[in-house]
Amino acid sequence: MSEFATPRAVFQRLIDGVTARRPDGLPQLYAEDAVVVHPFAHPASRLEGREALRAHFARLETLPVEMKARNVVVHQTADPEVIVAEFEYAGRNTETGRDFVVPNVFVMRVRGGRIVESRDYAHHQAFEEAMA
């Protein structure tokens, strides 16, 4: 049995940290040279390395949101390192009172208990509209 966290457990820690808005521990979930791609962002973005992820997650503390992850379904794949996670972030803009739902699909590779690559297909426009 492996001593490392499973891909499913690492994913759960990720969404728990995001929804709790605790960015300090999130970069540690990623490998030093991790690559995270957001193909549906406008413009599409690519974060390379733990420091880029640290800067990305630091914005969580300044966002006027309360949110939770719901409708979480994690699919195992033929590759034991890879999962596909479907879920929604549901929340509220605490400044405007506007509710939002952001659908997500993450395709994540976890090796040695750390995320080494992830393609995060989020509905970025829905989140941007909620923040307006």
N, C-alpha and C positions, 0 to 999 in steps of 0.2 A: 504494500500500500504506500502511496506517495505521501510525503510530508507536506506537499504544497497544496494550497487551496485550489479547489476545482474551478473551472471556468464559470460555472453557475454561481459559486460562492463569491468569486471576484466581481462578477457582474452585480450581484446583490449588494455588495459593499459599495460599489460605484453609485448605484441609484439611491441607496440609503444616504450616502454622503452628499449627493447633489440635492436631494429633497430636504435634508436637514440644514443645507447651506453651510456645510463644514468643509471648506476647500483645502484646509491644511493637510489632511491625510490622503486626499485624492491622488496627487502625483505619485505617491508611493505604490499605488496599485499598478503603475505602468513601469515597463522596463526602461532603462536609461535611454535607449535608442528607439523607443516606441514611435509608431507612426499612426496618427488618427486623421482620417479624411472625412470631411463633411460635404458629400457630393451635392446636396440640395441647398446648401447655404448660398446666399447671393452676395458676393461671388463665392464659388466653391472654395473651401479652405483645406489646407493640409498642415497639421501640427506635427513637427518632428522633434522628438526628444522630450525628456521629462521637464526641462525648464520651460519649454514652450507650453506644455500642459499646465505647469504651475501658474503661468501668467494667464492662461485661458480660464482656469478655475477660480483665480483670485477675484474675478468679476462677480462671482456668486454673492459675495458679501455685500455688494452695493446694489444688487437688484431688489426692487420693491415687490417681492413675491413671497407668497406662501404656496407650496405645492407638494403633491404626493405623486408617487408612481402607482398606477392602477392598471388592471387588465394585463398583468405581466404573464407572458407565456415564453418559456425558454425551450428551444428546440435543440436537441443534441444532433450532431452530424456524424458522418462516417469517420471524420477526423476527430480524435478525442480532444484536441486542442481548441477546436472551433465550435462556437455556439451561435445560434441566431436567436435574438431576443426581440420580441414584439411587446410594446407597452405604450402607455400614454403618461405624460406628465399632465396632471390636472391641477389647476391652481387659480389664484386670484392675485391681481395687481393690487397691492396694499395702498397705493396712492390713489388709484382711480376706482377701485372696487370692481374692475372688469374681470370676469371669469375667463379662463382659457383652458383649452385642451390641445396638447401638442402630441400628435402621434409620432412614434419612433420605431425604427427597426435598426438594431445594431448587429453587425456581423463581426464577431470578436474572436481573436486568436489569443489564447492565454497559455504561456509556457513558463514552467517553474513558478507558478503562482502569480505571475505578472502579465499584464496585457502587453503584447508585443505589437499588435496591430488591430485597428478597428475601423470599420466603415460605418459611420453613424448617419443613417438616413432619417433625419428629423424634419418635421414640417416647420422650418425656420420662419416662414412668413407668418404662421399662426402665432408664434411667440413674439415676433416683432410687432404685430398688430396689438397684442395684449399689452405690450410695453408703451404703446403710443398714447 
